[in-house]
Amino acid sequence: MTARVHDRLFAACGIVFVVLELGGTFLAMASGKTHDLTVTTSTAKLAEAIASPVGTGVWAGAYMELLSIGFFLAFAVWAATKLGGGLLGSVTRAAAYANAGAGVGALAVMNTISYQAGHGISLGTARTLTVLSESIYVSTWFLTAAFLTAAGILAVRAGRRALGWSAIAIVAYTLVLTPLSVDNAGQFSQLFWLAWVCCASVALARRPSRVPAPAIATSH
């Protein structure tokens, strides 16, 4: 496998991660009410969400989201290597591993609610599981910020300034606005993050531009 093909495959992993993550989320939300639950969900909406079993669309969406995490890990390890590796590369990979683990945990708790919906789960239990799932999910935002901070610094050092500074800007947005509005500004930061992954996948798959060799002066 040539380096060019290798880079394209791992860049594709980044794109597939975003497609599966968004596609799975929207499919699950469109097919049932359990994936819409947050800490601010009213008691009436919570009761409605757990009143009947969920459909296959919810499970298909959850499956897509779980699959996306594997593609994210492949992209993250590759991106850390392409940007220079070293200590910051290790931090980038560690943040990705932690992010993936927390993401699986949040999905597992939410899927527990979906599985128990329509099977006698109480409002109190559903509320507790919803808070737990969102708490774990929100923690992934800060792990994403750690990933982007390390990757952003690596990108700036590697001369990829647009990629680096955009990553740091997303970190600033996440850390400042998430505490003020978890369900709005905080959620929106994740769209910026997914857009960054797409841009990074394309940028890192390209061959670095060649610097033209200086002209050699000749004597006459």
Backbone as CSV, one residue per row, in Angstrom:
resi,resn,N_x,N_y,N_z,CA_x,CA_y,CA_z,C_x,C_y,C_z
1,MET,0.844,-1.193,0.000,0.000,0.000,0.000,0.883,1.248,0.000
2,THR,0.675,2.130,-0.953,1.462,3.353,-1.018,1.023,4.317,0.065
3,ALA,1.896,5.278,0.376,1.569,6.270,1.398,0.339,7.079,0.997
4,ARG,0.205,7.331,-0.301,-0.930,8.110,-0.799,-2.245,7.383,-0.533
5,VAL,-2.296,6.092,-0.856,-3.507,5.290,-0.622,-3.773,5.178,0.873
6,HIS,-2.713,4.973,1.638,-2.813,4.878,3.096,-3.478,6.133,3.657
7,ASP,-3.018,7.297,3.233,-3.582,8.553,3.727,-5.044,8.713,3.319
8,ARG,-5.353,8.322,2.108,-6.735,8.454,1.649,-7.675,7.555,2.432
9,LEU,-7.225,6.358,2.772,-8.061,5.440,3.547,-8.365,6.005,4.937
10,PHE,-7.338,6.526,5.602,-7.556,7.059,6.942,-8.309,8.387,6.903
11,ALA,-8.111,9.170,5.857,-8.904,10.389,5.693,-10.378,10.029,5.501
12,ALA,-10.619,8.952,4.741,-11.995,8.492,4.547,-12.621,8.066,5.869
13,CYS,-11.798,7.534,6.789,-12.311,7.156,8.111,-12.878,8.369,8.834
14,GLY,-12.208,9.515,8.691,-12.719,10.729,9.316,-14.061,11.143,8.753
15,ILE,-14.191,11.072,7.440,-15.458,11.438,6.793,-16.559,10.456,7.177
16,VAL,-16.231,9.163,7.160,-17.227,8.138,7.515,-17.675,8.311,8.963
17,PHE,-16.738,8.649,9.843,-17.098,8.917,11.241,-18.173,9.978,11.334
18,VAL,-17.993,11.083,10.637,-18.957,12.186,10.696,-20.297,11.762,10.114
19,VAL,-20.272,11.071,8.980,-21.515,10.635,8.327,-22.296,9.675,9.227
20,LEU,-21.603,8.702,9.812,-22.285,7.735,10.679,-22.783,8.391,11.963
21,GLU,-21.978,9.288,12.529,-22.373,9.953,13.766,-23.632,10.792,13.561
22,LEU,-23.621,11.639,12.544,-24.793,12.483,12.286,-25.970,11.662,11.786
23,GLY,-25.705,10.745,10.869,-26.787,9.921,10.334,-27.441,9.081,11.402
24,GLY,-26.630,8.465,12.266,-27.178,7.652,13.341,-27.976,8.462,14.337
25,THR,-27.455,9.631,14.679,-28.157,10.496,15.639,-29.516,10.919,15.103
26,PHE,-29.540,11.412,13.880,-30.798,11.893,13.308,-31.790,10.756,13.068
27,LEU,-31.284,9.584,12.672,-32.179,8.440,12.461,-32.810,8.007,13.777
28,ALA,-32.012,7.922,14.844,-32.540,7.520,16.141,-33.549,8.530,16.664
29,MET,-33.261,9.805,16.482,-34.172,10.849,16.971,-35.463,10.884,16.165
30,ALA,-35.357,10.591,14.862,-36.556,10.605,14.019,-37.425,9.380,14.241
31,SER,-36.830,8.294,14.750,-37.557,7.033,14.890,-38.139,6.812,16.280
32,GLY,-37.757,7.605,17.238,-38.255,7.435,18.601,-37.953,8.649,19.451
33,LYS,-38.413,8.623,20.691,-38.278,9.788,21.562,-37.192,9.629,22.620
34,THR,-36.649,8.427,22.782,-35.683,8.228,23.858,-34.367,8.959,23.598
35,HIS,-33.978,9.123,22.334,-32.724,9.797,22.023,-32.860,11.325,22.061
36,ASP,-34.070,11.814,22.316,-34.267,13.253,22.485,-34.150,13.677,23.945
37,LEU,-34.030,12.731,24.845,-34.071,13.045,26.269,-32.807,13.763,26.734
38,THR,-33.001,14.811,27.531,-31.888,15.555,28.125,-32.245,15.867,29.572
39,VAL,-31.331,16.527,30.263,-31.585,16.869,31.665,-32.722,17.874,31.801
40,THR,-33.043,18.593,30.741,-34.106,19.598,30.803,-35.450,19.067,30.305
41,THR,-35.522,17.794,29.915,-36.772,17.216,29.431,-37.837,17.244,30.530
42,SER,-39.027,17.667,30.176,-40.108,17.730,31.156,-40.563,16.327,31.536
43,THR,-41.236,16.232,32.686,-41.737,14.936,33.148,-42.746,14.356,32.168
44,ALA,-43.562,15.212,31.567,-44.566,14.740,30.612,-43.904,14.123,29.384
45,LYS,-42.876,14.789,28.857,-42.185,14.260,27.677,-41.396,12.995,28.014
46,LEU,-40.858,12.940,29.199,-40.140,11.745,29.619,-41.093,10.554,29.710
47,ALA,-42.258,10.787,30.294,-43.256,9.725,30.411,-43.709,9.244,29.038
48,GLU,-43.869,10.161,28.101,-44.273,9.799,26.747,-43.194,8.967,26.052
49,ALA,-41.923,9.335,26.294,-40.817,8.647,25.629,-40.685,7.202,26.066
50,ILE,-40.996,6.915,27.330,-40.801,5.555,27.852,-42.104,4.759,27.902
51,ALA,-43.162,5.313,27.341,-44.468,4.656,27.437,-44.589,3.440,26.533
52,SER,-43.856,3.433,25.414,-43.987,2.317,24.472,-42.612,1.912,23.948
53,PRO,-42.489,0.679,23.471,-41.191,0.213,22.957,-40.737,1.038,21.754
54,VAL,-39.425,1.157,21.592,-38.885,1.911,20.457,-38.869,1.026,19.217
55,GLY,-38.798,1.674,18.057,-38.785,0.941,16.798,-37.377,0.583,16.348
56,THR,-37.292,-0.112,15.218,-35.996,-0.562,14.701,-35.115,0.602,14.269
57,GLY,-35.733,1.727,13.905,-34.952,2.884,13.492,-34.048,3.393,14.598
58,VAL,-34.528,3.324,15.835,-33.719,3.749,16.982,-32.492,2.866,17.118
59,TRP,-32.698,1.559,16.953,-31.570,0.630,17.085,-30.600,0.756,15.924
60,ALA,-31.131,0.998,14.736,-30.247,1.197,13.581,-29.395,2.447,13.778
61,GLY,-30.020,3.508,14.294,-29.280,4.740,14.545,-28.219,4.555,15.612
62,ALA,-28.579,3.840,16.683,-27.614,3.578,17.760,-26.450,2.737,17.245
63,TYR,-26.738,1.779,16.382,-25.687,0.940,15.796,-24.726,1.775,14.960
64,MET,-25.278,2.709,14.173,-24.439,3.582,13.354,-23.542,4.456,14.229
65,GLU,-24.085,4.957,15.328,-23.283,5.789,16.224,-22.142,4.996,16.848
66,LEU,-22.416,3.761,17.240,-21.357,2.927,17.811,-20.285,2.615,16.773
67,LEU,-20.694,2.319,15.553,-19.728,2.067,14.491,-18.847,3.290,14.238
68,SER,-19.437,4.469,14.338,-18.691,5.696,14.046,-17.477,5.857,14.957
69,ILE,-17.572,5.346,16.173,-16.482,5.524,17.137,-15.224,4.800,16.674
70,GLY,-15.372,3.640,16.072,-14.214,2.926,15.541,-13.526,3.720,14.435
71,PHE,-14.324,4.307,13.548,-13.751,5.122,12.479,-13.077,6.376,13.040
72,PHE,-13.661,6.944,14.108,-13.040,8.102,14.744,-11.652,7.760,15.282
73,LEU,-11.520,6.615,15.937,-10.225,6.222,16.486,-9.183,6.054,15.386
74,ALA,-9.580,5.450,14.274,-8.643,5.289,13.158,-8.192,6.656,12.641
75,PHE,-9.137,7.567,12.468,-8.792,8.918,12.016,-7.888,9.625,13.011
76,ALA,-8.209,9.542,14.300,-7.486,10.295,15.317,-6.029,9.860,15.418
77,VAL,-5.784,8.563,15.401,-4.410,8.061,15.495,-3.615,8.475,14.260
78,TRP,-4.242,8.378,13.105,-3.585,8.797,11.856,-3.290,10.287,11.855
79,ALA,-4.264,11.094,12.273,-4.083,12.549,12.283,-2.952,12.948,13.221
80,ALA,-2.886,12.324,14.397,-1.814,12.635,15.342,-0.451,12.333,14.733
81,THR,-0.362,11.252,13.982,0.904,10.881,13.334,1.248,11.853,12.209
82,LYS,0.248,12.205,11.391,0.483,13.107,10.265,0.913,14.496,10.739
83,LEU,0.426,14.921,11.886,0.731,16.261,12.376,2.068,16.336,13.108
84,GLY,2.731,15.225,13.297,4.061,15.293,13.875,4.345,14.351,15.012
85,GLY,3.322,13.795,15.641,3.543,12.832,16.719,4.215,13.458,17.927
86,GLY,5.162,12.733,18.519,5.838,13.219,19.711,4.923,13.217,20.924
87,LEU,5.297,14.020,21.931,4.520,14.076,23.167,3.112,14.595,22.917
88,LEU,2.991,15.657,22.120,1.652,16.185,21.824,0.830,15.187,21.025
89,GLY,1.487,14.412,20.183,0.774,13.362,19.460,0.234,12.318,20.414
90,SER,1.003,11.998,21.449,0.544,11.039,22.460,-0.658,11.587,23.224
91,VAL,-0.613,12.887,23.537,-1.750,13.519,24.214,-2.986,13.476,23.322
92,THR,-2.795,13.738,22.040,-3.910,13.703,21.087,-4.544,12.321,21.050
93,ARG,-3.716,11.293,20.971,-4.240,9.922,20.933,-4.913,9.540,22.249
94,ALA,-4.317,9.935,23.368,-4.918,9.601,24.671,-6.289,10.256,24.818
95,ALA,-6.414,11.512,24.389,-7.703,12.203,24.446,-8.726,11.505,23.554
96,ALA,-8.270,11.013,22.404,-9.176,10.296,21.496,-9.662,8.998,22.121
97,TYR,-8.743,8.255,22.769,-9.139,7.000,23.414,-10.170,7.256,24.521
98,ALA,-9.901,8.280,25.345,-10.816,8.596,26.439,-12.163,9.059,25.898
99,ASN,-12.121,9.850,24.836,-13.349,10.344,24.214,-14.191,9.190,23.691
100,ALA,-13.529,8.250,23.035,-14.247,7.093,22.489,-14.875,6.260,23.599
101,GLY,-14.130,6.046,24.677,-14.664,5.264,25.788,-15.862,5.920,26.431
102,ALA,-15.770,7.233,26.638,-16.900,7.946,27.225,-18.095,7.961,26.277
103,GLY,-17.821,8.067,24.978,-18.910,8.049,24.002,-19.665,6.735,24.017
104,VAL,-18.931,5.633,24.105,-19.568,4.311,24.198,-20.405,4.223,25.468
105,GLY,-19.870,4.752,26.578,-20.606,4.720,27.845,-21.914,5.486,27.775
106,ALA,-21.859,6.694,27.201,-23.074,7.511,27.088,-24.120,6.819,26.220
107,LEU,-23.671,6.222,25.102,-24.607,5.518,24.224,-25.190,4.285,24.911
108,ALA,-24.368,3.581,25.690,-24.842,2.381,26.367,-25.953,2.715,27.359
109,VAL,-25.784,3.815,28.092,-26.818,4.210,29.059,-28.097,4.626,28.328
110,MET,-27.942,5.413,27.249,-29.126,5.824,26.496,-29.819,4.618,25.869
111,ASN,-29.052,3.655,25.398,-29.648,2.448,24.822,-30.358,1.614,25.881
112,THR,-29.897,1.709,27.120,-30.594,1.022,28.220,-31.998,1.589,28.393
113,ILE,-32.114,2.916,28.311,-33.433,3.551,28.395,-34.301,3.086,27.234
114,SER,-33.715,3.067,26.032,-34.474,2.642,24.855,-34.952,1.206,24.998
115,TYR,-34.089,0.352,25.516,-34.443,-1.060,25.663,-35.560,-1.250,26.686
116,GLN,-35.531,-0.453,27.766,-36.524,-0.588,28.822,-37.825,0.168,28.531
117,ALA,-37.805,1.045,27.524,-39.018,1.794,27.189,-40.152,0.842,26.827
118,GLY,-41.304,1.057,27.442,-42.451,0.195,27.198,-42.402,-1.113,27.951
119,HIS,-41.410,-1.266,28.831,-41.280,-2.511,29.590,-41.262,-2.251,31.097
120,GLY,-41.958,-1.216,31.518,-42.146,-0.994,32.946,-41.088,-0.164,33.634
121,ILE,-40.212,0.522,32.903,-39.225,1.377,33.540,-39.931,2.554,34.218
122,SER,-39.511,2.881,35.428,-40.183,3.959,36.162,-39.651,5.316,35.729
123,LEU,-40.428,6.357,36.014,-39.998,7.719,35.686,-38.714,8.076,36.420
124,GLY,-38.621,7.671,37.678,-37.430,7.991,38.459,-36.179,7.359,37.879
125,THR,-36.291,6.096,37.488,-35.142,5.409,36.894,-34.773,6.021,35.551
126,ALA,-35.782,6.321,34.751,-35.531,6.927,33.446,-34.856,8.287,33.597
127,ARG,-35.299,9.061,34.585,-34.688,10.374,34.824,-33.225,10.211,35.243
128,THR,-32.955,9.284,36.133,-31.583,9.063,36.601,-30.682,8.631,35.451
129,LEU,-31.154,7.703,34.622,-30.355,7.233,33.500,-30.135,8.329,32.460
130,THR,-31.147,9.173,32.273,-31.003,10.287,31.331,-29.931,11.260,31.795
131,VAL,-29.961,11.602,33.071,-28.954,12.516,33.625,-27.565,11.896,33.531
132,LEU,-27.467,10.591,33.817,-26.180,9.908,33.743,-25.648,9.910,32.315
133,SER,-26.508,9.579,31.355,-26.095,9.533,29.959,-25.614,10.902,29.479
134,GLU,-26.372,11.939,29.798,-25.966,13.267,29.338,-24.715,13.756,30.060
135,SER,-24.568,13.389,31.320,-23.358,13.780,32.057,-22.111,13.183,31.399
136,ILE,-22.204,11.907,31.034,-21.069,11.267,30.364,-20.851,11.888,28.990
137,TYR,-21.952,12.147,28.288,-21.855,12.736,26.950,-21.198,14.113,26.991
138,VAL,-21.615,14.944,27.939,-21.031,16.285,28.050,-19.541,16.195,28.380
139,SER,-19.147,15.176,29.133,-17.724,15.011,29.437,-16.915,14.778,28.166
140,THR,-17.538,14.184,27.141,-16.811,13.975,25.888,-16.482,15.298,25.220
141,TRP,-17.263,16.342,25.464,-16.960,17.642,24.865,-15.625,18.170,25.365
142,PHE,-15.349,17.956,26.650,-14.100,18.442,27.216,-12.927,17.558,26.778
143,LEU,-13.197,16.280,26.554,-12.158,15.415,25.992,-11.890,15.793,24.537
144,THR,-12.936,16.188,23.831,-12.763,16.700,22.475,-11.914,17.966,22.494
145,ALA,-12.159,18.828,23.478,-11.374,20.058,23.608,-9.903,19.730,23.843
146,ALA,-9.632,18.716,24.655,-8.247,18.300,24.896,-7.610,17.798,23.595
147,PHE,-8.366,17.000,22.844,-7.881,16.489,21.559,-7.559,17.651,20.619
148,LEU,-8.493,18.593,20.503,-8.309,19.706,19.577,-7.181,20.635,20.000
149,THR,-6.989,20.801,21.304,-5.897,21.647,21.773,-4.549,21.078,21.343
150,ALA,-4.345,19.794,21.628,-3.079,19.158,21.248,-2.916,19.109,19.734
151,ALA,-3.969,18.718,19.031,-3.903,18.635,17.574,-3.714,20.016,16.960
152,GLY,-4.354,21.030,17.556,-4.223,22.387,17.040,-2.802,22.909,17.154
153,ILE,-2.183,22.673,18.291,-0.793,23.109,18.471,0.127,22.386,17.493
154,LEU,-0.101,21.079,17.326,0.683,20.316,16.360,0.517,20.872,14.950
155,ALA,-0.716,21.208,14.592,-0.984,21.726,13.250,-0.286,23.061,13.018
156,VAL,-0.338,23.946,14.013,0.331,25.238,13.878,1.829,25.040,13.709
157,ARG,2.398,24.144,14.509,3.836,23.857,14.407,4.204,23.275,13.040
158,ALA,3.271,22.525,12.471,3.534,21.893,11.176,3.274,22.841,10.014
159,GLY,2.894,24.074,10.311,2.627,25.044,9.261,1.217,25.015,8.722
160,ARG,0.363,24.206,9.314,-1.046,24.145,8.891,-1.846,25.079,9.791
161,ARG,-1.658,26.355,9.584,-2.182,27.355,10.519,-3.707,27.403,10.545
162,ALA,-4.348,27.319,9.388,-5.816,27.367,9.353,-6.412,26.214,10.151
163,LEU,-5.828,25.036,9.960,-6.316,23.860,10.675,-6.064,23.993,12.174
164,GLY,-4.894,24.505,12.537,-4.543,24.627,13.942,-5.344,25.675,14.677
165,TRP,-5.426,26.870,14.104,-6.136,27.948,14.801,-7.644,27.715,14.838
166,SER,-8.191,27.049,13.821,-9.624,26.726,13.861,-9.913,25.735,14.986
167,ALA,-9.000,24.784,15.210,-9.166,23.834,16.309,-9.160,24.559,17.648
168,ILE,-8.234,25.488,17.821,-8.136,26.225,19.076,-9.353,27.129,19.273
169,ALA,-9.893,27.672,18.179,-11.095,28.506,18.276,-12.291,27.681,18.751
170,ILE,-12.404,26.446,18.269,-13.491,25.569,18.715,-13.338,25.243,20.194
171,VAL,-12.097,25.056,20.630,-11.837,24.797,22.050,-12.310,25.970,22.894
172,ALA,-11.970,27.186,22.466,-12.378,28.372,23.215,-13.899,28.488,23.273
173,TYR,-14.546,28.256,22.150,-16.012,28.313,22.095,-16.617,27.293,23.059
174,THR,-16.089,26.071,23.035,-16.623,24.994,23.877,-16.458,25.307,25.356
175,LEU,-15.271,25.730,25.749,-14.992,25.948,27.165,-15.708,27.163,27.727
176,VAL,-15.942,28.168,26.892,-16.591,29.390,27.378,-18.108,29.260,27.395
177,LEU,-18.686,28.697,26.327,-20.140,28.730,26.184,-20.867,27.487,26.706
178,THR,-20.182,26.345,26.789,-20.858,25.147,27.284,-21.422,25.331,28.689
179,PRO,-20.670,25.914,29.650,-21.242,26.092,30.990,-22.453,27.014,31.008
180,LEU,-22.573,27.879,29.997,-23.685,28.831,29.964,-24.945,28.229,29.360
181,SER,-24.777,27.285,28.434,-25.943,26.721,27.744,-25.599,25.336,27.218
182,VAL,-25.819,24.318,28.052,-25.443,22.957,27.671,-26.248,22.471,26.475
183,ASP,-27.568,22.674,26.487,-28.421,22.108,25.448,-28.442,22.927,24.163
184,ASN,-27.831,24.095,24.151,-27.843,24.925,22.943,-26.420,25.180,22.438
185,ALA,-25.723,26.119,23.063,-24.367,26.436,22.615,-23.444,25.236,22.727
186,GLY,-23.589,24.472,23.813,-22.743,23.296,23.994,-22.952,22.280,22.890
187,GLN,-24.216,22.001,22.567,-24.508,21.055,21.495,-23.973,21.562,20.163
188,PHE,-24.083,22.878,19.932,-23.660,23.453,18.658,-22.160,23.319,18.472
189,SER,-21.405,23.322,19.575,-19.949,23.185,19.463,-19.571,21.859,18.822
190,GLN,-20.415,20.853,18.995,-20.109,19.552,18.423,-20.239,19.551,16.903
191,LEU,-21.087,20.422,16.368,-21.161,20.548,14.918,-19.884,21.159,14.363
192,PHE,-19.337,22.151,15.084,-18.048,22.714,14.688,-16.958,21.639,14.701
193,TRP,-16.987,20.798,15.724,-15.999,19.735,15.871,-16.090,18.758,14.703
194,LEU,-17.298,18.358,14.339,-17.461,17.423,13.232,-17.034,18.054,11.909
195,ALA,-17.316,19.339,11.744,-16.871,20.045,10.537,-15.346,20.084,10.482
196,TRP,-14.707,20.267,11.646,-13.246,20.294,11.699,-12.671,18.950,11.284
197,VAL,-13.280,17.865,11.730,-12.796,16.534,11.356,-12.844,16.362,9.834
198,CYS,-13.921,16.809,9.221,-14.030,16.714,7.757,-12.922,17.515,7.074
199,CYS,-12.729,18.752,7.539,-11.695,19.605,6.943,-10.308,19.013,7.161
200,ALA,-10.057,18.489,8.366,-8.755,17.892,8.664,-8.524,16.657,7.805
201,SER,-9.561,15.860,7.588,-9.422,14.657,6.767,-8.974,15.022,5.360
202,VAL,-9.598,16.041,4.795,-9.240,16.465,3.434,-7.842,17.082,3.405
203,ALA,-7.564,17.976,4.367,-6.282,18.689,4.379,-5.106,17.748,4.583
204,LEU,-5.240,16.802,5.500,-4.118,15.922,5.810,-3.895,14.851,4.748
205,ALA,-4.909,14.606,3.919,-4.754,13.613,2.851,-4.046,14.191,1.640
206,ARG,-3.973,15.512,1.570,-3.310,16.149,0.438,-1.799,16.072,0.583
207,ARG,-1.147,16.030,-0.554,0.309,16.074,-0.526,0.756,17.481,-0.137
208,PRO,1.770,17.582,0.729,2.267,18.915,1.063,2.809,19.614,-0.167
209,SER,2.527,20.900,-0.242,2.987,21.651,-1.410,4.511,21.686,-1.442
210,ARG,5.053,21.537,-2.619,6.495,21.532,-2.752,7.031,22.957,-2.852
211,VAL,8.077,23.198,-2.107,8.710,24.508,-2.173,9.668,24.502,-3.339
212,PRO,9.508,25.437,-4.295,10.380,25.417,-5.464,11.839,25.624,-5.081
213,ALA,12.717,24.895,-5.739,14.135,25.014,-5.442,14.640,26.371,-5.894
214,PRO,15.535,26.984,-5.129,16.052,28.301,-5.503,16.853,28.221,-6.786
215,ALA,16.726,29.245,-7.560,17.455,29.281,-8.826,18.946,29.420,-8.579
216,ILE,19.742,28.722,-9.372,21.203,28.782,-9.228,21.739,29.808,-10.208
217,ALA,22.394,30.797,-9.637,22.944,31.857,-10.493,24.099,31.317,-11.315
218,THR,24.130,31.697,-12.541,25.220,31.271,-13.429,26.036,32.472,-13.864
219,SER,27.291,32.285,-13.984,28.164,33.401,-14.405,28.237,33.442,-15.922
220,HIS,28.362,34.617,-16.456,28.449,34.801,-17.913,29.853,35.241,-18.285
